[in-house]
Amino acid sequence: MKIGIIPARYASTRFPGKPLALIHNKPMIQHVYEKCKEADLDDLFVATDDERIRKAVENFGGKVIMTHSNHASGTDRCAEAAKTLNLNNTDVIINIQGDEPFIRKEEINLLSNLFDNQNIQIATLAKPIANEEELNNPNKVKVVFTNTNKALYFSRSTIPYITSYGLQVTGYKHIGIYAYRNDVLQQITQLPVSTLEEIEKLEQLRWLENDFAIHVQICYHESVAIDTPEDLENIIEEKGEGRKEKGALPSPFFLSPLNP
């Protein structure tokens, strides 16, 4: 089975109550849920610790799983929800961020279909980087991977590091949606915080440090995440649905060394 889980908490530091913020008269979590329902999933749930979110989801006919309030990440919340559902070890959980109301079924399906390969443990998406500013921005997580698309490293730093003028570079930006087999999800959420995770503040480095393989699937679309009230205002001001395209297929670009 392939189960979509949308972790949702009320107490966001930068945007309290974000899942319930209205976009075109619907709470954000409803937009996310309805988009996910279009994907090829066997079932879909919101995982939350907040009664207000639970009531909102049930009001629009969605399914909710109540979880503890002390989870450090959406991954941890998904793991508890999967336990509550009593899923099999080989079932696949797709962890879908609750602040992307314009997420598309295409990216969800692209990720979940990877698990037709029984050797896949964890999978995520990455998109070619369109410009040098994005490559150098520490708020944009980058990833490098092997010829068989296994992640080597994720970083807020610029990777790969450019050492010579005129090199043609295709950098990859990590798109923060994950999928895991249930047995692997339960294992990675029991691991202690790792050194690299603590340094970079990226939980996926804990998994790599403990020898779990992360498959990186390339995609060419990125939905808009809403992190702050200002982001929401910008979305509402957009024409139509407000979905901003981030470009289809960026070409490789030429960079100079960072420290010439």
C-alpha positions in Angstrom: 0.0 0.0 0.0 1.0 3.6 -0.6 -0.2 6.0 2.1 0.0 9.7 2.0 0.5 11.4 5.4 0.4 15.2 5.8 2.0 16.3 9.1 0.3 19.5 10.4 1.0 21.4 13.5 -0.6 24.6 14.7 2.4 26.1 16.6 4.6 27.3 13.8 7.2 29.9 14.9 7.0 32.0 11.8 3.3 31.5 11.1 1.1 30.2 14.0 -2.0 28.5 12.8 -0.7 28.1 9.2 -2.6 25.0 8.3 -5.9 26.9 9.0 -4.9 30.0 7.0 -7.6 30.7 4.4 -6.8 30.7 0.7 -9.8 31.3 -1.5 -12.1 30.6 1.5 -10.6 27.2 2.2 -8.0 26.4 4.9 -4.5 25.7 3.6 -4.6 22.1 4.8 -7.8 21.5 2.7 -6.0 22.7 -0.5 -3.1 20.3 0.3 -5.4 17.4 1.0 -7.5 17.9 -2.1 -4.4 18.1 -4.3 -3.0 14.9 -2.8 -6.4 13.1 -3.3 -5.7 13.4 -7.1 -2.6 11.3 -6.8 -2.4 7.5 -7.0 -2.5 6.8 -3.3 -4.3 4.0 -1.5 -5.2 6.3 1.4 -4.5 9.8 2.7 -4.4 11.2 6.3 -3.5 14.4 8.1 -1.4 13.7 11.2 -1.7 16.5 13.8 -1.6 17.1 17.6 -4.1 20.0 17.4 -7.9 19.7 17.9 -8.5 22.8 15.8 -6.8 21.2 12.8 -8.6 17.9 13.5 -12.0 19.6 13.4 -11.1 21.5 10.2 -10.1 18.4 8.4 -13.1 16.4 9.5 -15.3 19.3 8.4 -14.2 19.0 4.8 -14.4 15.2 4.9 -10.7 14.4 5.4 -9.2 11.7 7.5 -7.2 12.6 10.6 -4.8 10.8 12.9 -4.0 12.4 16.3 -0.4 12.3 17.3 1.8 13.4 20.2 2.8 17.1 20.5 6.5 16.5 21.1 7.7 15.5 17.7 10.8 17.2 16.4 9.9 16.7 12.7 7.2 15.8 10.3 9.1 12.5 9.8 8.6 11.6 13.4 4.9 12.5 13.2 4.5 10.3 10.1 6.2 7.4 11.9 3.7 7.6 14.8 0.8 7.8 12.4 2.1 4.8 10.5 2.2 2.8 13.8 -1.4 3.9 14.6 -2.4 2.6 11.1 -0.7 -0.7 11.8 0.9 -0.7 8.4 3.0 -3.5 7.1 6.8 -3.2 6.9 6.8 -2.9 3.1 4.0 -0.4 2.9 5.1 3.0 1.6 4.5 6.3 3.4 4.7 9.6 1.4 5.4 12.5 3.7 3.7 15.5 2.1 4.4 19.0 3.5 1.2 20.7 4.7 2.3 24.2 3.6 2.3 23.5 -0.2 -1.3 24.1 -1.3 -0.4 23.9 -5.0 1.5 20.6 -4.8 0.8 18.4 -7.9 -0.2 14.8 -8.3 2.6 14.4 -10.9 5.4 14.8 -8.3 3.7 12.7 -5.7 3.2 9.9 -8.3 6.8 10.2 -9.5 8.0 9.6 -6.0 5.6 6.8 -5.0 6.1 4.9 -8.2 9.8 4.5 -7.4 8.8 1.9 -4.8 7.8 -0.5 -7.4 11.5 -1.3 -7.1 11.7 -3.3 -4.0 15.3 -2.1 -3.3 14.2 1.5 -2.6 14.4 2.4 1.1 13.9 6.1 1.1 13.2 8.5 -1.9 13.0 12.2 -2.4 13.0 14.7 -5.3 15.5 17.2 -6.7 15.2 19.9 -9.3 18.0 21.4 -11.5 19.1 24.7 -10.2 18.3 27.6 -12.5 20.9 30.2 -11.5 24.0 30.9 -9.4 22.2 32.8 -6.7 20.1 29.8 -5.9 23.2 27.5 -5.8 24.8 29.8 -3.3 21.8 30.5 -1.1 22.1 28.6 2.3 18.3 28.5 2.6 18.2 26.3 -0.5 19.3 22.8 0.3 21.5 21.2 -2.4 22.1 17.6 -3.1 24.7 15.6 -5.0 24.2 12.0 -6.0 25.7 9.0 -7.7 25.2 7.8 -11.3 22.5 5.6 -10.0 20.8 8.4 -8.2 21.8 7.5 -4.7 22.3 10.6 -2.5 25.9 11.3 -1.6 25.3 14.5 0.5 22.8 17.2 1.2 24.1 20.7 2.2 23.1 24.3 2.7 26.6 25.1 1.3 27.3 25.2 -2.4 27.8 21.7 -3.7 29.6 21.0 -5.9 32.3 23.6 -5.1 33.5 25.3 -8.2 37.3 25.3 -8.5 37.9 26.5 -12.0 36.5 29.2 -14.3 34.2 28.2 -17.1 33.0 24.9 -15.9 29.6 23.8 -17.0 27.6 23.0 -13.9 24.2 21.4 -13.2 23.4 21.9 -9.5 20.4 20.2 -7.9 18.1 21.7 -5.3 16.4 19.4 -2.9 12.6 19.3 -3.0 11.5 18.5 0.5 9.1 15.6 0.0 10.0 12.2 1.2 8.8 8.6 0.9 9.9 5.6 2.9 9.1 2.0 3.4 7.5 1.7 6.8 10.1 -0.5 8.4 12.8 2.0 7.3 10.8 4.9 8.6 10.4 3.3 12.0 14.2 2.7 12.1 15.4 6.1 11.1 13.2 7.8 13.6 14.8 5.8 16.4 18.3 7.0 15.6 20.0 9.6 17.7 20.7 13.0 16.2 23.9 12.7 14.2 26.9 15.1 14.0 26.3 16.2 10.4 22.6 16.6 11.1 23.3 18.9 14.0 25.8 21.0 11.9 23.6 21.5 8.9 20.2 21.1 10.5 19.1 18.5 7.9 17.6 15.4 9.3 18.3 13.3 6.1 22.0 13.5 7.0 21.3 11.3 10.0 20.0 8.6 7.6 23.0 8.8 5.4 25.4 8.7 8.3 23.7 5.5 9.4 24.0 3.9 5.9 20.4 4.2 4.7 20.2 4.8 1.0 18.2 7.8 -0.3 17.2 7.6 -3.9 17.0 11.1 -5.6 14.5 11.4 -8.4 15.0 14.4 -10.7 11.9 16.5 -11.4 11.3 19.8 -13.2 8.6 21.4 -11.2 8.6 22.9 -7.7 5.4 23.9 -5.9 5.3 27.1 -3.8 5.7 26.6 0.0 4.1 29.1 2.3 6.4 29.8 5.3 5.2 33.2 6.5 2.1 35.4 6.4 3.8 37.5 3.7 4.1 34.4 1.5 0.4 33.9 1.9 -0.4 37.5 0.9 1.8 37.1 -2.2 0.0 33.9 -3.2 -3.5 35.4 -2.8 -2.4 38.4 -5.0 -1.4 36.1 -7.8 -3.8 35.7 -10.7 -5.9 32.5 -11.0 -5.0 29.9 -8.5 -1.8 31.7 -7.6 0.5 28.9 -8.5 3.9 30.2 -9.4 5.8 28.2 -11.9 9.5 27.8 -11.1 10.6 27.0 -14.6 10.5 23.8 -16.6 14.0 22.6 -17.6 16.9 24.9 -16.5 20.0 24.6 -18.7 23.4 24.1 -17.1 25.0 27.4 -16.3 28.6 28.6 -16.1 30.1 29.6 -12.8 33.3 31.2 -11.6 35.2 29.9 -8.5 33.6 31.1 -5.3 36.9 32.4 -4.0 39.0 33.4 -7.1 
